[in-house]
Amino acid sequence: MYGRAQGELLDDLRYTLRVMEEGSHLGLDDQAADRVRQILLRQIATIESALARDSGRSITITGTIPSGPEE
């Protein structure tokens, strides 16, 4: 059940990121949109890592996490 909940959350985060990017940042300025994108990508990577550890298999990462400092 835990894995299913995490999988559903992962799907929701990916969908949210896709909608935000396709919706021209949903009215956010570029800086705010970038910050939201970084947060979503970080959460996606965290859940993917947890699911991969739990299942012992690899999960495809959908984006990259910027390595620069957050503002």
Biopython code that builds the backbone (N, CA, C, O; Angstrom):
import numpy as np
from Bio.PDB.StructureBuilder import StructureBuilder

atoms = [
    (1, "MET", "N", (0.822, -1.196, 0.000)),
    (1, "MET", "CA", (0.000, 0.000, 0.000)),
    (1, "MET", "C", (0.866, 1.259, 0.000)),
    (1, "MET", "O", (0.562, 2.238, -0.682)),
    (2, "TYR", "N", (1.960, 1.216, 0.785)),
    (2, "TYR", "CA", (2.871, 2.356, 0.830)),
    (2, "TYR", "C", (3.396, 2.680, -0.568)),
    (2, "TYR", "O", (3.405, 3.841, -0.975)),
    (3, "GLY", "N", (3.837, 1.645, -1.310)),
    (3, "GLY", "CA", (4.364, 1.858, -2.650)),
    (3, "GLY", "C", (3.314, 2.428, -3.584)),
    (3, "GLY", "O", (3.627, 3.263, -4.433)),
    (4, "ARG", "N", (2.079, 1.991, -3.437)),
    (4, "ARG", "CA", (1.001, 2.501, -4.287)),
    (4, "ARG", "C", (0.763, 3.982, -4.017)),
    (4, "ARG", "O", (0.592, 4.761, -4.955)),
    (5, "ALA", "N", (0.751, 4.374, -2.757)),
    (5, "ALA", "CA", (0.548, 5.786, -2.413)),
    (5, "ALA", "C", (1.688, 6.637, -2.970)),
    (5, "ALA", "O", (1.447, 7.721, -3.500)),
    (6, "GLN", "N", (2.913, 6.162, -2.856)),
    (6, "GLN", "CA", (4.060, 6.903, -3.392)),
    (6, "GLN", "C", (3.973, 6.976, -4.912)),
    (6, "GLN", "O", (4.284, 8.011, -5.501)),
    (7, "GLY", "N", (3.555, 5.896, -5.546)),
    (7, "GLY", "CA", (3.419, 5.891, -7.000)),
    (7, "GLY", "C", (2.364, 6.881, -7.470)),
    (7, "GLY", "O", (2.543, 7.562, -8.480)),
    (8, "GLU", "N", (1.280, 6.953, -6.738)),
    (8, "GLU", "CA", (0.228, 7.910, -7.082)),
    (8, "GLU", "C", (0.717, 9.337, -6.887)),
    (8, "GLU", "O", (0.426, 10.210, -7.705)),
    (9, "LEU", "N", (1.452, 9.580, -5.819)),
    (9, "LEU", "CA", (2.015, 10.910, -5.575)),
    (9, "LEU", "C", (2.990, 11.276, -6.684)),
    (9, "LEU", "O", (2.999, 12.412, -7.156)),
    (10, "LEU", "N", (3.807, 10.321, -7.100)),
    (10, "LEU", "CA", (4.752, 10.555, -8.189)),
    (10, "LEU", "C", (4.015, 10.945, -9.467)),
    (10, "LEU", "O", (4.404, 11.893, -10.149)),
    (11, "ASP", "N", (2.959, 10.219, -9.786)),
    (11, "ASP", "CA", (2.156, 10.554, -10.970)),
    (11, "ASP", "C", (1.575, 11.959, -10.861)),
    (11, "ASP", "O", (1.579, 12.716, -11.832)),
    (12, "ASP", "N", (1.072, 12.306, -9.668)),
    (12, "ASP", "CA", (0.503, 13.639, -9.456)),
    (12, "ASP", "C", (1.548, 14.736, -9.637)),
    (12, "ASP", "O", (1.270, 15.766, -10.252)),
    (13, "LEU", "N", (2.749, 14.518, -9.104)),
    (13, "LEU", "CA", (3.814, 15.518, -9.239)),
    (13, "LEU", "C", (4.236, 15.678, -10.695)),
    (13, "LEU", "O", (4.440, 16.798, -11.165)),
    (14, "ARG", "N", (4.365, 14.574, -11.402)),
    (14, "ARG", "CA", (4.734, 14.643, -12.824)),
    (14, "ARG", "C", (3.660, 15.385, -13.616)),
    (14, "ARG", "O", (3.974, 16.211, -14.473)),
    (15, "TYR", "N", (2.401, 15.091, -13.330)),
    (15, "TYR", "CA", (1.297, 15.770, -14.004)),
    (15, "TYR", "C", (1.320, 17.273, -13.703)),
    (15, "TYR", "O", (1.137, 18.095, -14.601)),
    (16, "THR", "N", (1.544, 17.618, -12.445)),
    (16, "THR", "CA", (1.599, 19.029, -12.044)),
    (16, "THR", "C", (2.715, 19.751, -12.785)),
    (16, "THR", "O", (2.514, 20.859, -13.281)),
    (17, "LEU", "N", (3.872, 19.142, -12.863)),
    (17, "LEU", "CA", (5.003, 19.745, -13.573)),
    (17, "LEU", "C", (4.667, 19.931, -15.051)),
    (17, "LEU", "O", (4.949, 20.982, -15.626)),
    (18, "ARG", "N", (4.072, 18.924, -15.656)),
    (18, "ARG", "CA", (3.710, 19.005, -17.077)),
    (18, "ARG", "C", (2.690, 20.119, -17.332)),
    (18, "ARG", "O", (2.827, 20.876, -18.293)),
    (19, "VAL", "N", (1.680, 20.220, -16.483)),
    (19, "VAL", "CA", (0.663, 21.259, -16.636)),
    (19, "VAL", "C", (1.281, 22.639, -16.475)),
    (19, "VAL", "O", (0.983, 23.552, -17.244)),
    (20, "MET", "N", (2.146, 22.791, -15.470)),
    (20, "MET", "CA", (2.779, 24.084, -15.241)),
    (20, "MET", "C", (3.608, 24.507, -16.454)),
    (20, "MET", "O", (3.546, 25.659, -16.883)),
    (21, "GLU", "N", (4.380, 23.578, -17.001)),
    (21, "GLU", "CA", (5.230, 23.908, -18.141)),
    (21, "GLU", "C", (4.412, 24.168, -19.401)),
    (21, "GLU", "O", (4.740, 25.071, -20.170)),
    (22, "GLU", "N", (3.364, 23.401, -19.623)),
    (22, "GLU", "CA", (2.523, 23.587, -20.804)),
    (22, "GLU", "C", (1.630, 24.812, -20.674)),
    (22, "GLU", "O", (1.229, 25.394, -21.681)),
    (23, "GLY", "N", (1.314, 25.208, -19.446)),
    (23, "GLY", "CA", (0.422, 26.336, -19.199)),
    (23, "GLY", "C", (1.157, 27.652, -19.052)),
    (23, "GLY", "O", (0.661, 28.562, -18.389)),
    (24, "SER", "N", (2.327, 27.773, -19.655)),
    (24, "SER", "CA", (3.118, 29.008, -19.601)),
    (24, "SER", "C", (3.272, 29.511, -18.170)),
    (24, "SER", "O", (3.048, 30.686, -17.883)),
    (25, "HIS", "N", (3.659, 28.599, -17.280)),
    (25, "HIS", "CA", (3.948, 28.910, -15.875)),
    (25, "HIS", "C", (2.710, 29.288, -15.073)),
    (25, "HIS", "O", (2.834, 29.727, -13.929)),
    (26, "LEU", "N", (1.530, 29.130, -15.638)),
    (26, "LEU", "CA", (0.282, 29.407, -14.916)),
    (26, "LEU", "C", (0.250, 30.795, -14.298)),
    (26, "LEU", "O", (-0.280, 30.980, -13.202)),
    (27, "GLY", "N", (0.817, 31.772, -14.998)),
    (27, "GLY", "CA", (0.774, 33.148, -14.531)),
    (27, "GLY", "C", (1.909, 33.538, -13.600)),
    (27, "GLY", "O", (1.961, 34.678, -13.139)),
    (28, "LEU", "N", (2.820, 32.614, -13.314)),
    (28, "LEU", "CA", (3.958, 32.932, -12.458)),
    (28, "LEU", "C", (5.032, 33.653, -13.271)),
    (28, "LEU", "O", (5.176, 33.416, -14.470)),
    (29, "ASP", "N", (5.785, 34.534, -12.607)),
    (29, "ASP", "CA", (6.920, 35.117, -13.315)),
    (29, "ASP", "C", (7.993, 34.035, -13.469)),
    (29, "ASP", "O", (7.900, 32.979, -12.842)),
    (30, "ASP", "N", (9.001, 34.288, -14.291)),
    (30, "ASP", "CA", (10.004, 33.272, -14.595)),
    (30, "ASP", "C", (10.724, 32.762, -13.352)),
    (30, "ASP", "O", (10.971, 31.562, -13.232)),
    (31, "GLN", "N", (11.058, 33.647, -12.438)),
    (31, "GLN", "CA", (11.789, 33.254, -11.232)),
    (31, "GLN", "C", (10.926, 32.345, -10.350)),
    (31, "GLN", "O", (11.405, 31.322, -9.861)),
    (32, "ALA", "N", (9.685, 32.705, -10.151)),
    (32, "ALA", "CA", (8.783, 31.889, -9.336)),
    (32, "ALA", "C", (8.521, 30.546, -10.009)),
    (32, "ALA", "O", (8.500, 29.514, -9.338)),
    (33, "ALA", "N", (8.324, 30.547, -11.312)),
    (33, "ALA", "CA", (8.087, 29.307, -12.049)),
    (33, "ALA", "C", (9.292, 28.382, -11.955)),
    (33, "ALA", "O", (9.130, 27.170, -11.813)),
    (34, "ASP", "N", (10.494, 28.936, -12.032)),
    (34, "ASP", "CA", (11.706, 28.134, -11.912)),
    (34, "ASP", "C", (11.812, 27.520, -10.521)),
    (34, "ASP", "O", (12.202, 26.361, -10.376)),
    (35, "ARG", "N", (11.468, 28.288, -9.514)),
    (35, "ARG", "CA", (11.520, 27.773, -8.136)),
    (35, "ARG", "C", (10.521, 26.631, -7.950)),
    (35, "ARG", "O", (10.857, 25.606, -7.358)),
    (36, "VAL", "N", (9.307, 26.800, -8.447)),
    (36, "VAL", "CA", (8.296, 25.739, -8.345)),
    (36, "VAL", "C", (8.776, 24.502, -9.108)),
    (36, "VAL", "O", (8.626, 23.378, -8.631)),
    (37, "ARG", "N", (9.344, 24.711, -10.274)),
    (37, "ARG", "CA", (9.859, 23.598, -11.075)),
    (37, "ARG", "C", (10.950, 22.847, -10.321)),
    (37, "ARG", "O", (10.952, 21.616, -10.309)),
    (38, "GLN", "N", (11.875, 23.564, -9.694)),
    (38, "GLN", "CA", (12.942, 22.933, -8.920)),
    (38, "GLN", "C", (12.376, 22.111, -7.761)),
    (38, "GLN", "O", (12.842, 21.004, -7.493)),
    (39, "ILE", "N", (11.385, 22.651, -7.088)),
    (39, "ILE", "CA", (10.755, 21.936, -5.969)),
    (39, "ILE", "C", (10.092, 20.651, -6.469)),
    (39, "ILE", "O", (10.259, 19.589, -5.870)),
    (40, "LEU", "N", (9.346, 20.752, -7.561)),
    (40, "LEU", "CA", (8.681, 19.576, -8.115)),
    (40, "LEU", "C", (9.699, 18.520, -8.543)),
    (40, "LEU", "O", (9.523, 17.337, -8.250)),
    (41, "LEU", "N", (10.752, 18.935, -9.229)),
    (41, "LEU", "CA", (11.777, 17.986, -9.673)),
    (41, "LEU", "C", (12.471, 17.314, -8.489)),
    (41, "LEU", "O", (12.756, 16.117, -8.532)),
    (42, "ARG", "N", (12.738, 18.070, -7.449)),
    (42, "ARG", "CA", (13.380, 17.512, -6.252)),
    (42, "ARG", "C", (12.462, 16.472, -5.598)),
    (42, "ARG", "O", (12.921, 15.403, -5.194)),
    (43, "GLN", "N", (11.178, 16.783, -5.498)),
    (43, "GLN", "CA", (10.227, 15.844, -4.906)),
    (43, "GLN", "C", (10.081, 14.584, -5.770)),
    (43, "GLN", "O", (10.007, 13.472, -5.248)),
    (44, "ILE", "N", (10.039, 14.767, -7.083)),
    (44, "ILE", "CA", (9.957, 13.636, -8.004)),
    (44, "ILE", "C", (11.175, 12.733, -7.828)),
    (44, "ILE", "O", (11.030, 11.515, -7.724)),
    (45, "ALA", "N", (12.371, 13.315, -7.793)),
    (45, "ALA", "CA", (13.599, 12.531, -7.640)),
    (45, "ALA", "C", (13.622, 11.792, -6.306)),
    (45, "ALA", "O", (14.064, 10.645, -6.247)),
    (46, "THR", "N", (13.156, 12.426, -5.246)),
    (46, "THR", "CA", (13.117, 11.795, -3.923)),
    (46, "THR", "C", (12.212, 10.574, -3.928)),
    (46, "THR", "O", (12.579, 9.517, -3.415)),
    (47, "ILE", "N", (11.028, 10.725, -4.511)),
    (47, "ILE", "CA", (10.073, 9.608, -4.551)),
    (47, "ILE", "C", (10.576, 8.504, -5.462)),
    (47, "ILE", "O", (10.448, 7.325, -5.132)),
    (48, "GLU", "N", (11.151, 8.868, -6.613)),
    (48, "GLU", "CA", (11.703, 7.857, -7.512)),
    (48, "GLU", "C", (12.793, 7.052, -6.815)),
    (48, "GLU", "O", (12.855, 5.832, -6.964)),
    (49, "SER", "N", (13.645, 7.722, -6.063)),
    (49, "SER", "CA", (14.715, 7.027, -5.332)),
    (49, "SER", "C", (14.141, 6.080, -4.289)),
    (49, "SER", "O", (14.602, 4.947, -4.155)),
    (50, "ALA", "N", (13.138, 6.539, -3.552)),
    (50, "ALA", "CA", (12.511, 5.706, -2.530)),
    (50, "ALA", "C", (11.845, 4.482, -3.157)),
    (50, "ALA", "O", (11.974, 3.371, -2.642)),
    (51, "LEU", "N", (11.141, 4.681, -4.259)),
    (51, "LEU", "CA", (10.487, 3.558, -4.935)),
    (51, "LEU", "C", (11.513, 2.582, -5.493)),
    (51, "LEU", "O", (11.307, 1.369, -5.435)),
    (52, "ALA", "N", (12.612, 3.095, -6.032)),
    (52, "ALA", "CA", (13.656, 2.234, -6.576)),
    (52, "ALA", "C", (14.295, 1.403, -5.462)),
    (52, "ALA", "O", (14.552, 0.214, -5.651)),
    (53, "ARG", "N", (14.549, 2.010, -4.319)),
    (53, "ARG", "CA", (15.107, 1.280, -3.177)),
    (53, "ARG", "C", (14.138, 0.203, -2.699)),
    (53, "ARG", "O", (14.539, -0.929, -2.430)),
    (54, "ASP", "N", (12.866, 0.564, -2.596)),
    (54, "ASP", "CA", (11.851, -0.365, -2.099)),
    (54, "ASP", "C", (11.632, -1.536, -3.046)),
    (54, "ASP", "O", (11.403, -2.663, -2.607)),
    (55, "SER", "N", (11.703, -1.269, -4.334)),
    (55, "SER", "CA", (11.400, -2.321, -5.296)),
    (55, "SER", "C", (12.643, -3.029, -5.823)),
    (55, "SER", "O", (12.544, -4.107, -6.409)),
    (56, "GLY", "N", (13.812, -2.426, -5.617)),
    (56, "GLY", "CA", (15.046, -3.012, -6.120)),
    (56, "GLY", "C", (15.197, -2.888, -7.621)),
    (56, "GLY", "O", (15.978, -3.616, -8.233)),
    (57, "ARG", "N", (14.453, -1.967, -8.218)),
    (57, "ARG", "CA", (14.542, -1.772, -9.668)),
    (57, "ARG", "C", (14.772, -0.298, -9.973)),
    (57, "ARG", "O", (14.596, 0.564, -9.112)),
    (58, "SER", "N", (15.163, -0.027, -11.196)),
    (58, "SER", "CA", (15.425, 1.342, -11.620)),
    (58, "SER", "C", (14.133, 2.003, -12.086)),
    (58, "SER", "O", (13.285, 1.364, -12.710)),
    (59, "ILE", "N", (13.993, 3.295, -11.776)),
    (59, "ILE", "CA", (12.853, 4.087, -12.223)),
    (59, "ILE", "C", (13.403, 5.252, -13.019)),
    (59, "ILE", "O", (14.355, 5.902, -12.588)),
    (60, "THR", "N", (12.819, 5.526, -14.172)),
    (60, "THR", "CA", (13.287, 6.590, -15.041)),
    (60, "THR", "C", (13.045, 7.954, -14.409)),
    (60, "THR", "O", (11.933, 8.254, -13.973)),
    (61, "ILE", "N", (14.078, 8.771, -14.361)),
    (61, "ILE", "CA", (13.959, 10.133, -13.852)),
    (61, "ILE", "C", (13.553, 11.024, -15.014)),
    (61, "ILE", "O", (14.123, 10.946, -16.102)),
    (62, "THR", "N", (12.544, 11.887, -14.765)),
    (62, "THR", "CA", (11.942, 12.664, -15.844)),
    (62, "THR", "C", (12.587, 14.028, -16.066)),
    (62, "THR", "O", (12.213, 14.726, -17.008)),
    (63, "GLY", "N", (13.518, 14.421, -15.251)),
    (63, "GLY", "CA", (14.132, 15.737, -15.398)),
    (63, "GLY", "C", (15.427, 15.795, -14.629)),
    (63, "GLY", "O", (15.841, 14.819, -14.004)),
    (64, "THR", "N", (16.059, 16.941, -14.679)),
    (64, "THR", "CA", (17.287, 17.121, -13.930)),
    (64, "THR", "C", (17.050, 18.137, -12.836)),
    (64, "THR", "O", (16.224, 19.041, -12.964)),
    (65, "ILE", "N", (17.785, 17.971, -11.772)),
    (65, "ILE", "CA", (17.693, 18.920, -10.675)),
    (65, "ILE", "C", (18.848, 19.885, -10.815)),
    (65, "ILE", "O", (20.002, 19.461, -10.861)),
    (66, "PRO", "N", (18.563, 21.182, -10.883)),
    (66, "PRO", "CA", (19.636, 22.162, -11.026)),
    (66, "PRO", "C", (20.606, 22.053, -9.857)),
    (66, "PRO", "O", (20.199, 21.831, -8.717)),
    (67, "SER", "N", (21.900, 22.212, -10.156)),
    (67, "SER", "CA", (22.902, 22.063, -9.115)),
    (67, "SER", "C", (23.257, 23.373, -8.445)),
    (67, "SER", "O", (23.974, 23.379, -7.444)),
    (68, "GLY", "N", (22.774, 24.476, -8.972)),
    (68, "GLY", "CA", (23.063, 25.792, -8.403)),
    (68, "GLY", "C", (22.321, 26.032, -7.105)),
    (68, "GLY", "O", (21.350, 25.343, -6.794)),
    (69, "PRO", "N", (22.785, 27.017, -6.350)),
    (69, "PRO", "CA", (22.107, 27.334, -5.081)),
    (69, "PRO", "C", (20.717, 27.909, -5.321)),
    (69, "PRO", "O", (20.467, 28.623, -6.292)),
    (70, "GLU", "N", (19.825, 27.567, -4.397)),
    (70, "GLU", "CA", (18.469, 28.102, -4.490)),
    (70, "GLU", "C", (18.435, 29.506, -3.917)),
    (70, "GLU", "O", (19.215, 29.857, -3.032)),
    (71, "GLU", "N", (17.517, 30.298, -4.440)),
    (71, "GLU", "CA", (17.367, 31.660, -3.931)),
    (71, "GLU", "C", (16.101, 31.752, -3.145)),
    (71, "GLU", "O", (15.774, 32.817, -2.623)),
]
sb = StructureBuilder()
sb.init_structure("model")
sb.init_model(0)
sb.init_chain("A")
sb.init_seg("    ")
for serial, (resi, resn, name, xyz) in enumerate(atoms, 1):
    if name == "N":
        sb.init_residue(resn, " ", resi, " ")
    sb.init_atom(name, np.array(xyz, "f"), 0.0, 1.0, " ", f" {name:<3s}", serial, name[0])
structure = sb.get_structure()
